[in-house]
Amino acid sequence: MIKNEILKNLKESLVKSETSLKILKQVQYDKFIDLQSPANADFGDYSTSVALRLAKLLKKNPMIIAEEIKKNFPKTDFIEQIEIIKPGFINFWVNSNYFLDYARKVSEEKFEFPSYYLGKNKKVMVEFAHPNTHKLFHIGHLRNISTGEAMVRILEAVGNKVVRSNYQGDIGLHIAKCIYGIKNSKVKSQNLKTLKEKTEFIGKMYTKGTKAYEEDSKAKEEIIKINQMIYDQDPEILPLWQKTKQWSLEYFDKVYKRVDSHFDRLYLESEITKRGSEISQEIFEKGILEKSQGAIVFNGKKYGLDIRVFVNSLGFPTYEGKELGLAEKEFSEFGELDKNIHVVTPEQTSFFKVTFKVEELIDEKKYKNKQFHLVYEWVRLKESKMSSREGNVIEADWLIDKIKEKIIKQFNCNNKTAEILGVASVKYSFLKNSTQTVIAFDIDESIAVDGNSAPYLIYTYVRCQSVLRKTNDVTLRKAQGDRSIMVSSTNHDELNLLRKFYQFPEVVLKTAENYSPNFIATYIYGLASQFNLFYQKNPILKSEKETKELRLLITLTTAKIIKKGLELLGIKTVEKM
């Protein structure tokens, strides 16, 4: 990337300055020298404030420092102009022919992204989705799976081998509540034929069992007993538990396929419970855990962390204890991992801080600095609140179907197109926001073709394709390969789009470095908006020969980048709307 070349030359320029060199020996170059793309293209393609930073340390006028940096900056063919503006910014203009060359490559789908690895193995695991059996896959899970799927694709794009894992809870009190509801229901489970009927039944029985647990002391005793029976693999309860669990797993698999996601490994809580308990006991004997009021706990106070229970007073491993069994499997089944990224809501922050620390104390080489909690915030439907207990959970399929109905009415499209647009609308509504943002999901906003939505982006892609279909292949190939097209003949709108294209690899890298898919979403929305404005002001097919070829190249490149950007977010496009 040219950005890296500019940074390299900036370092070289600073090294030539003896005064600056003394300061830079005391700091890290990479952290000290900044290089950004200005929001306003009038200020160049890249800008640095390094002279201002040095001025504070050297007690010297930043304009003088900037002039010295400019003077020492090596002559290159890719920098067209360097300009200094008050109070000491240094702006760089890249030779615009580089932008044209990049557009030609992208028009042929030759995408090259900078490498970014989290360790020497170039292998990471992303653990995401995390639905619990015997409960519905809800809107929160949709945000989770959308975030996880995007991060998998983005980390793969920058060169990593990514293992997709999913930890699903199939034992615990919530399961016992559902089983209690089923056992006390007038509906016979064997009479349920379709997966939809079975799924809806499970959801209702969980709500029924939860209310009974909270309101009826006898029911509570029975539910606790059922929970014990499931842990003990009691043959009296096992067949019903296994049958209903399979319903859930089939239902989840259907949802995964619908949102275009899949997994290399599905971990079930029941398969790691025993080992989690054993590890907890082993490290208790080693002094990592300790006894407290009949339970086995980790006293995190000495590390500035919370006290958390790993085995409760009844002898059951808690989520913390089970996590130890899960980590052992995840870090052994796929070879050595550079990082395991857990996509989980913020209330588990303390949980992960403690379990990561305990795992590090168990095996520092295997676990230290190799786990990361990727926090994603809560989501609700704008006009309602969500509660499993009350039975008003916003189920994933219901939400997609609701959006799909509106799309069919609004766009008058077929079912296949509406399905793609429906899933895209949901995913993009999550991914355009920072993972740290709480979302009040607005159905109408998610499909607004005049706003920051998936339909708007896909509409822009379709518009580009429509233009390209109206020209012949010879003209299009010439537009891609014609080296006689010169940037000197471009207007302001054309040049700014060419500059915008060139930022795409940097945005993908920034997204991977920060685990933030919203950076790509923001970029492609900005590109779509910029192209649509260009389209309104500049005729494409009716323009003169060389101008026409350039504008066709711009149209084709815009389409390729929007499609690729959406693909990295796990979103499909359509050819017609």
N, C-alpha and C positions, 0 to 999 in steps of 0.2 A: 504493500500500500504506500502511496505517496506520503501519507501522514507520517508513517514510520521513517521515511527518507528525510522529511523536514525535521523531525525530532533528532535524527542522527546528525544532520548538518547543524542544527542549533547547538548541540553538544560540542561539535567540532569548533563552532564559532566561539563558544564560551571558553573552551580550552585555550584558544589563542590569546585570550585576555588574561593576563597574569593576576590581576586584581580579582576578577570573577572566579578564576581557578582556585584561589585560596579559600573562597567561600564555599565553592561547590565540593571541595574535598571534605567539607564538614557535613554535607547533606547527601541524600540519595538523588541522583540525577532524575530518575524517572518520576519521583514524587515532586521534585522542585520545578521541572520544566513542564508547563502546561501548553496544550495546543487544542483549540476548539474551533468548530465551524460556526462562524457568526450567524445569528438569526437573520440579519440583513445582508444579502449578497453584495451590497454596495461596499461592504467592509472586507471584501476578499473571500477566499475559500477557506482560509485558516487564519487564526489569530492567536498570539501568545502574549501573556502579561508578565513574562519572566523578567523583563527590565524593571517593572514596578516592584517585583519581589526582591530583586537584587538591590534596588535603591534603598529599601528599608535596612538592609544589612550593611551596605557599603556607605550609607549616609551620603549618597551622591544623586545628582539630578537624573531621573529615569530617562529623560529624552536623550541625554548624552550617552547613557548606557545602551539605549536602543540603537543609536547611530553607530556605536562601536560594534554591536552585534551584527547589524546590517552590513557594515564594512567587511567584517570577517566571515560572513556567510559564504560558503563555497558557491561558485558559479555552476548552475545545473541547467539542463534543457527542459526540466519540468516546472521550473519556477519562472513565470513570465514577468512578475513585478513584485517588489517589496516596498511597502509604504509604512511610515511611522506616523501615528496620530497621537495627539495629546490625550492623557498625560504621559503616555509611554508605551502604548500598545504597538505591536509589530504585526502588520497584516500581510498575508501572502496570497498572491494570485497564481493559480496553477495554469500552465500552458493548456489552453482549451482543447487542443487536439487530443490530449489525453482523455478528455471527456467523451469525445467522438469515438475513439478507439474502444473505450469501455462500453459505450452504447451498442457498438457493433457486436462485441462479444456477447453481451446479454441478450441481444436480439436473436442470437443463435443458441440461447439457453446455456451459455458457458459461464456458469456462476462459480466464482472462486471466493471463498470466505477465509479470513485470517484464522490460523490455528489458535486454539485456546484449550489447554489441557489443565486438569486439576491435579495432575501428578504424573509420575514417570510411566505408569501403565496405560495411560490414555483410556481408562475404563471407569465409568461411574455407574451407579445405580440410582434410579429415580423411583421412589416408593410413593404411589399415589392411588387415588380413588377411595379406598378404605370404607366401603359400605359394610354394615353389619347384617348378617342373615336375619331373617324373621322381622325385618323392618324394610320400609320403602327406600328406594334410591331417590333422594330428594334434590332440591335446587342447590343445596350446599355441596352435595356430592358432584353435581354438574360443574360447579366452579372448580372444585378440586381436580376432577378428571381433565377439564379443559386446560388448567394451569400445568398439570403434570405432563399431559400429552405435548403441549407446546414446548416445555422445557426439554423433553426427550428429543424432539426434532431439532431444536436449536443447538443443543449440545452435540448432536450427531453432525450437524452442518459445519461446526467448527473443529471436527476431526475426532470426536470421542466415540468409543464403543459404549453404547448405553444399554444397561439391563433394566427392563421394565418389571417392577414388582408391585404387588398389591396385597396388603395385609387386611384380611377380612375377619371380623369377630363372629365366631359361630358358637361360642359358649359364654356364660355369664348370666347375670340376673335378668337382662332384657330378653334373653332366649326363654328363660323359665317363665317369665310373665306371659309371653306369647303362647307357650305350650299350655300353660294354665288356662288361658282364654279358649284355646282349641278344645281342651278336654272338657270344658264346661259349656261348650257351644251346642246349640240344637242342630247346627249344620254339620253333616257328616263329611269329613274331608274327602272320603272316597267318591263322593258324588260330584266333586269339583272336576270339571273336564279340561277347561282351557287354562293356559298359564296366566292369563289376565284374571280369571276368576280366583285362582289360587293366590295370586299376588295381593289382590284386593282383600281377600279373606285374611291373609296373614297380617296385613296392616290393621284391620279392624280388631283382630284378636290381640295384637300387641297393645292397642289402646285400651281394650277391655281389661286385659291383665294388669296394666299399669294402674288403672283406676282402682281395681280390686285390691292391689297391693297397698295402696295409700289409704283406702277407706275401710277395709275389712281385715281385722286382725287374724281371723282364721285363714282367710285367703293368703295373707302374707306368710303365715307359717307353711302353708301348702306350697307356695312359690319357692320359698327357701329350701324346702324339701326336694322339690323338682330340680332345683339348681344343683343340689348335692348329688342327686341321682345321675344327672348328666355328666358331672365331673367323674363320678364313679363308674360311668358306662353301664349303668343298671339296665339289664335286658328288658325290664318292664317299660322303660321310657325310650330306650334307644331307637326302636323302629320309627316311632312318631317323630323324634328329633331328626333322624337321618332323612326321612321322607320330606319333611317340611324344609330342611336345610337345602336339599337338592332343588326344591322349587325355587328357593331364593337364588341359588347359584345359576340356574337356567335363566331366571329373570335378569340377573345382573349381566350375564353374557349377552343377552339380547340388547340391553342398554349399551354395553361396550361397543357392539357392532354398529348400533345406530349412530353413535357419536364418533365412529371411525377411530376407535382405540383398541388396543390389545395388550396382553401381558406375557412375559416370558415365564413368570412364576407367580402363582396365586398361593400365598401363605394363609393358612387357616389357624386361628387362635388355638383350636383344640390340638393341633399337631405340635405346638411348641410349649404348651402348658407344663407338661411333666418335666421337660428339660429346663425350663425356666425356674421351676421349683428346686431342681437339683443344683443348678448353678448358684442360686440364692443361698442354699444350705452350705455349699462348698466355700463360698466367699465369706459366709458368716463365721465358719470355722477358721478362716484366715484372718479375721478381724476387720474385713472391709465393711461388713454389715454388723449390727449389734441387736440385742434383744431390748424390747421396750414394751411393757404392759402386755406380754404374751405374744407380741408380733416381732417380726424381724424387719429392722428398718436401717436406712442409711442416714447417719447424722451428718447432714451437709453443712452444718454451721461452720465447721473448721475450714471449709472451702468457700464460704460465703454463699452457700446454697441452702435450700430448704431441707427439712427432715421429711423423708418420704418412706412409706411402707412398701416392702417387697413381698412379704408373706404375712397375711393377716392372722389374727389370733385364732381363727378357725383352722388354720393350716393351708388356706388357699393362696396360691401366688396371685398377687395383684397385677395390674397392667405393667407396673414397673418390673416385677419379677419375670413376667412373660417376655418382656422386651429383651431381656438378657438371652433367652432362648432364641428369639427371632434374630438378634444381631449375630449370634454364633452361626446360624444357618446362612444368613445373607452374606456374611464375610467368608464363607467357606465354599459355597456351592458354585460360585462363578469366578473363582480365582481371586487374586488380590485386587481390591478396589481402591481407586484413588479417593473416592468420596461416595457416601450414601446420602442422598438428598431426600428428606422426609417432607412431603407436602401435607401440612397439618395446620389446623386453626390455632389462634394465639393462646387459648386457655391451656394448651399443652406445653407452653414455654418452660415452666418450672420442671415438668415431667422430663423433657428432653435434656435440660441442663444437668439434671441429676443422673439420668440413665447414661448419658454420654460420659459423665465423670466416672461413674461406677465401672463402665466398660473399659475406660482408659486405665483404671486401677487394676482391672483384671489382666489386660494385655495392652501395654502402652504402644508397642510396635504396630499391633493390628488396628487399634481403634483411635489413637490420639490424632486429633485434627482431621479425622476422616468422616465425620458425620456433620450434617447441616440440617437445621430445621428451617425449611422454607415456609414462612408464615403466610397464610392467605386469610383474609378477614371474612366475616359473616356476610351472608346475603339473604335478603327476604324479598317477597313480592311487594311492590310499592304500596298496594292497598290492603295488605293483610299481614298478620303475624303468624309465625310458624311454631307449632308445638306438637311433638309426637304424642304427648300425653292427651292432648285435646283431640287428636286425630285430624288436625287441619294442616298436615304437612303438604308442602307444594311438591308433588311428585314430578320427577324428571319427564317421563313420557307425557303426563298431562300438560306440562308447560310447553313442550315442543309441539304437541298436537294443537294447543290453543293458538300458538303463533302461526303454525302451518295453516290453520283455518283462515286466519286474518290475511295471510299472504295470498292464498288462493283467491280471496275476494278482491284484494287490493291490486294484484298484478295479473289476475286472470290467467294464471299459468297452470300447467298440468301437475299431477300429484308428485311426480319424480322431482321436478324443479322445485316445487313447494317444500318438499322434504329436505333437500339440500339447503335451500334458503332458510328454512326453519331452524335447522341445527346450526347453521352458520350464524344466524342472528343471536342465538343464545350464547354460543361460544364467544363471539366478538364482544358482546355486551359485558362479559366478564373480563376478557383479555385487554380491552382498551383501557381498563383501570389498573392502577397499581395494585399489587396483591395486598398492600397495606390499607386499601380503601374499603370501608363498609359499603355495600351496594344495596340500594333499594331498587330492585329490578322493575323497569317500566316496559311493559310489552309493546305499547305503541311506539315508544322511542327506539326500541330494538329493531324495528322494521322501517323506520322513517327513511325514505329514499333521499331526503334532502338534508340528512344529518349525519353524524358520525356513527354509522351503522354498517353492518355487513352488506345489506342490500345496496347501500350507496356505493361501496367499494366494488361490489360485483357488477353493479350497473355500469360503473366506469370501465371495468374490464370488458363488459359486453359491448359498450359503445366503441371501444378501440377495435374489437374484433369485427364489428359491423363495418367500420371504415376500411379495415384491411381486406375484408371480403369483396369490397367494391373495386379493388385494384387487381391487376393480373400478377401472376407469379414472377414474371420477368422484371416488372417494375419494382416489385418488393425485393427480389434478390439483388437488384442493382442498388437499391437504397441501402441494403445491408453491407454491400461490398464496395461501393463507389468511393474511392479514395480522393476523388476530385472535389468532394464536398468539403468546403473550408469553413471553419468557425467564424472567420472574419466577415462572412456574409450572413451570419445569423442575427436575428433580432434579440431583444432583451428577454422575451418570453422563452424563446427556444434555448438560449444559453443557460438560463436559470433552471430549466428542466434537465438539460445535460449535466449541470452541476448537481442537481438533486439526485440523479441516477447514481452518481459516483459515491454518494454518501451511504448507499445501501449496505455494502460489506462492513463499514464501520459501525452502523447501527446494529447489525447482527452480532458483531463482536461485543459491543457494549451490552446488548441484551443477555448474552451468555455470561459475561463477567458479573453482571448484577442480578442474575436470575429474574429478569423483569421483562416478560413478553410485551408489556404495554409500550415499550420503546419501539418495537416493530410496528405495532398497531398505530401509534402516533405518526410514525414515518409514512406508512402507506396511505393513511388518511390525508396527510399533508400532500403527498404526491398526487393522489386522486383529485384533490381540490385544485391543485396547481394545474394539472392537465385539463380539467374541465373549464377552467378560466381561459387557458390557452386555446382550447377547442372553440370556445365562443368567439374569441377575438381574431383567430387566424384560420383562414380556409386551408384545407389540406389537399383534397383531391382536385380542386380547381386552381391551385397555385401553379406558378411557373415550374419548369422541369427540375432544376436543382433544388429549389425551395420545397417542391413537392416530395422529392426523394428524402430530404432531411426530415420533413414533417412526418413522413411515413415511418422513418426510422425511429423518431421520437414516439410515435403512436405504438409501434410494435414493442419498443423497449418498455414503455409504460405498462403495457399489458403483461409482459413477461415478469416484470418486477412485482406488480400487484398480485399476480397468480402465485409467484414464488413466496412472497411475503405471507399471503394467506395460508399457503401450504405449510410454512414453518409454524404457523399458529394452529395447525390441525384443521384448517377450514377449506372445504372444496369450493370450486367455482362452477358456474354453468355458462354455456355458450350463448344462450338466448334467454331473455326475460319478457 
